[in-house]
Amino acid sequence: MLVLVTGGLHRVGAAIAARLAAGGYDLALHAHRAGDPDPALAEAIAAHGTESAIFPADLAIPGEVESLVGKVKAHFGRAPDALVNCASIISEGQWPELSRAELARHLDVNFVAPMLLTQSFAAALASDRPGAVVNIVDQRVANPPVDQAAYTVSKLALASVTRVMARAFAPAVRVNAVAPGNTLPGDAYQESQWQRLADAMPLERNSAPEDIAEAVAYLLAAPSVTGQTLFVDGGANLESYRRDFLHMMRD
């Protein structure tokens, strides 16, 4: 089994790839630019004897998106059996200042690229093999905050089109989504804030990268599940937060 993981070298994408390596998948790891994988992923690849290769591509450039699956097939001699659309960009930006350029930039990477990759993936899939796609969205799709306007729009769009693609590509390809909550703190988070946010979740915990990876592994292996969004967020989707977590519970 071969899986293409976009954004698969670092952070959550690397945790997903490491879990899939442990599950017997070979790895086609997309990255915005060539580089070394996170150490835990490199260790997993070595430990499980996983065949892997890195495929740099800028998902904002149309030609690079459309050619990515073909490059994977040419390298491995076979098309991927699964696709995980994890690559994403996010930036601050409020609705009154939302520009066409910023909106287009986020939609290209977070929404259009996953759709086109799913299309390419389905077309390349062998006729006798079932395929599976998992889109990584965000728990905010349940109750969108007002922050990061362009990012929020792009994830809402991807979550919605997951159900459409599940119908469009059935029965050959199943299409699902995972919606993480607070998973890895960025540099702008305060250490004490991160713990307070965890305590405020219904389950009193943030989601770990390994939690997201387990959800992806489940959906890739669940033959009767399609068109679903699995929230892995400590219960955050059960509440409504007006602001993004970055702006909550700061000192």
N, C-alpha and C positions, 0 to 999 in steps of 0.2 A: 504494500500500500504506500502510495506517495501523496503527500499533502503539500500544497503551496500555502505558506503563511506570509501574508504581507505585514511589513513591520516586524518581522520575526527575529531580528537580532537582539533586541533590547527590551527591557522592562516587561510589560505584560505579554507582549508578543513572544519574547524569549521564554517566559514561563509556560506559555501554551505549547511552543515548539518542544521544550524539554519534556513535557508530559506526553506529547504525542510520540516522541522518540522512545520513551519508556513503554509505550503501547504498541510498538512495532512498526511505526510509520517511518519511511524515509522522508527527508525534509528538503523542500525547495524553499529557501529563505529569501524573501524579498527584503531589500533595504533601500532607503533613499539614496544612500551612497555606500560603496564597499567599505568593509571594516570587519573587526573581529566580533564574534558573538559574546554576549555576557558570559562570565565564567561558568555559571551553573549550567547554561545551555551547552557550552563546549564540553563540560564534564559528562553531561547526559549523552551527547553524541558519541563520545569515546567509550563510555561505559556500555552502551547498548549496541555498538557496532553499526550505528546508523549511517546510511549513505546520505550525504548532504552536499548542497552547493548553494552559493549565494548569488542572487540575481539583482544587481543594482538597477533601479528604475525610478524616474520622477513621475509619480502618479498624476501630476498636474499637466503632463505633456501627453496629448492623445496618442501619438504613435507608440510611445513607450508602454502605455496601458494595453493597447490592442496586441502588441507583440510579446507580452510577458509569458503567457501560457505557452505560446509556440516555442519560445526559448527554453522553457522548462522541459517541454517534450523532446526537443532536439538534444538537450544535454543528457537526459535520463533514458532516452529511447522509448519512452512511454508517456502518456498524458497523466496528469495528476488524477487521483481518485477522490480527492477532497480539496476544498479551498476554505481558508480562514481569512476573512477580510478584517484585519486588525489595524493596519496602518491608518493613522489619523493625525490631523493637525488641530490645534486649539489656540485661540488667542483671546485676550480680553477685548471687550467692545460692547457698548450699550446700544440699545435700539435707536435712540435719536441720532447717533453718529454712524449707523451702519451704512457702509458704502457698497456700491455695486462691485467694486474690485475685491473687497474683503469677502463679500458673500460668494462671489464666483470662485475665489480661491478655496474656500472651505467646501463648497459644493463639489468642485472638481475632484478633490482628494477623498472626501469623506462620503460622497454619495454617488457621483457619476462613475468614478473608478471602480468601486465595488460592483455596480450594476454591469459595467462593460466586462469586467473580469469574470463575473458569473456567466455572462453570455458566451465569452470565449471558452471558459471551462466546460460548459455544457456542450458546445460544438465539438470540442476536442475529445470528449469522453468516449471511450469505446462503447459500441452499441450493446455489448453483453455485460457491461459493468454498471452498477448503480453508483451515483455520485452524491456527495453531500457538501453543502456550503453552510458556513456559520459566519454571520455578520456580527462584529462587535459594535454595539451601540452604546447606550448610557442610560442609567436609571432615570435621568431627567426626562426621558420621553414620556413617562407617566404623569409627571407634574413639572412642566418646564419652569425654571427660574428665569429671571429677567437678564441675567448676566451672560457674557460670551454669546452674543446674539447670533453671529454667523455659524458658530459651532453648533449651537442649539438647533438651528434650522436644519443643518445638514444631518444631524443625528435623528431628528424627527422624520426627515424624509427617508432615511435609510431604514428606520424601524417600520415605517408604513409600507415601503416597497418590498420588504421581506415577504409579506403575505402575498403580494401580487406575483412575485417571482416564484414563490412556492407553487402557485397554481399554474403559472406559465411553463415551468420546466418539469412539472410532474408528468409521468411517473418516474422518469429517468433520474431526476435530481431532486433531492430534498433541500429546502432552504429554511434555515432557522436563524435566530439571533440570541446573543447573550448580552444582557444589560448590566454592566458592573456599576457599583457605587464607588465610594471612596476606596481606592485600591493602593495607590502609591503616592505619597506626598511629594508635591513639587517643591522647588526651592523656596517658594513664597509662603509655604505653610510654616507655622510655628509648631515646635514639638509638643508643647502643652495643648495647643489648639487641636492637634490631630487626635490626642487622647480624649479631649472633651467631645469632639465630634463622634468618636466611637461610642462613648457613653450615651450620647443622645440618640443613637439608632435604636429602633425597636428591639433588636437582638443584642444591643450594647457591644457592637463590634463593627469595625470596618471590614470590607472584603479583602482577602489576600490574593495576590496573583495566582497562587495555587488553586484557590477556589474557582477563579475564572477558568483556569486550565481544565479543571475537572468537569466543569459544565460543558466546555467545548468538546472534550473527549466523549462525554455522554451523548451529546447531540449528533456527533459524527457517527456514532455506533447504534443509534436508535432507529431501526428501520421503519417504524410506524409513526414517527414524529416529523411533521413539517409545518411550516407557517407559524411557528411559535416563537415567542420571546421569553427567555428564561432570565428572570431578575436575580442577580447574585450580588446583593447590596446591603446585607445586614437589615433588610426590611425598609430601607429608605423610601422605596416606591409607595409605601403605605401612608407616608406623610406628604405634606406639601410645604416646600421651602421656597420662599420668595427669592432669596439670594442663593447664589452658588456657595458650596461649602467653604470655598476659599475666603469668603467674606463673612463667615459666621464664627462666633465664639472666639474671636481674637482677644488677646490681652489688651 
